[in-house]
């Protein structure tokens, strides 16, 4: 993982950062880790909920 993405939530559509050693910013993101959500619904202010598509 590149240093720029080291603290990004591992849920594909979430733009939040996580605490050192963490993978997900919220229980929602951890629960949805294998899902293809259209937009992130973690509820954190400032989350852009980026829409990504896997090819």
Secondary structure as UniProt FT lines:
FT   HELIX           3..5
FT   TURN            6..7
FT   TURN            12..13
FT   TURN            20..21
FT   HELIX           27..31
FT   TURN            32..34
FT   TURN            45..46
//
